[in-house]
Amino acid sequence: MEKRAFISGASGGIGSAIARALAADGFDIAAGYAHDTDGAQRLAEELESVYGVKAAAVRTDLSHTESIAEAYETAKEFIGEPTVLINNGGCEEIGLFQDLSDERLAEVMNVDLVGAMLLAKRALPYMLRMHGGYIVNISSVWGEVGASCEVAYSAAKAGLIGFTKALARECAPSGVLVNCISPGFIDTRMNAQLSNDERKELIDEIPCCRAGTPQDIANAAAFLVSGKADYICGQTLRIDGGWI
């Protein structure tokens, strides 16, 4: 199978770590991003210079169907049809559900769930024709157990887990494997708003006694698409240091 990967949210901590891990394994990379143009371009340049693969920054606004379609076509022009899709792009909204505007609720659901579904819809025809490919959806432990004041985010991530399970059953007979990763508390910009006391309180609850790193998630993603995990299908791999 040709090694070509499309990664949404590639300019963030987890996404860039996954991009580096796959590039180290010889994958050409389409690095999808929503806002951080400079960061995504620097990442693509790094991947090409360090790992000798093809890499391109591809603007991907997961809240708009047209942007997703354009991004996927652009990715195909740069690296060819992806054989791996990593649905990592996302956003969060912290606050009481009753205070969430209808518009923001729709945006969170579109970015965190519907956008991933639309990317998979774009990726599948080629994978199914080739009888091979991998889709890895990055969910969250809050998609498994729910989080107060992150209701929309939790609901979207729970939907991503359900999407994984259903799509895996549909596609596995054609050789396409779909799995999910459920990160716990990971050291990323998304958690940078926590105070030192809040951070310490969280880490005190984690049996492994530390926050997770983007590399922890990248290692799991690289394994799932490596060919060494080809009897793993429709699963949600929780990476949380024993927290939940």
Secondary structure as UniProt FT lines:
FT   STRAND          4..7
FT   TURN            8..11
FT   HELIX           13..24
FT   TURN            25..26
FT   STRAND          28..33
FT   HELIX           37..51
FT   STRAND          55..59
FT   TURN            62..63
FT   HELIX           65..79
FT   STRAND          84..87
FT   HELIX           97..99
FT   HELIX           102..109
FT   HELIX           110..114
FT   HELIX           115..130
FT   STRAND          133..138
FT   HELIX           141..145
FT   TURN            148..149
FT   HELIX           151..171
FT   HELIX           172..174
FT   STRAND          176..183
FT   HELIX           189..191
FT   TURN            192..193
FT   HELIX           196..204
FT   TURN            207..208
FT   HELIX           214..224
FT   TURN            225..227
FT   TURN            230..231
FT   STRAND          236..239
FT   TURN            241..242
//
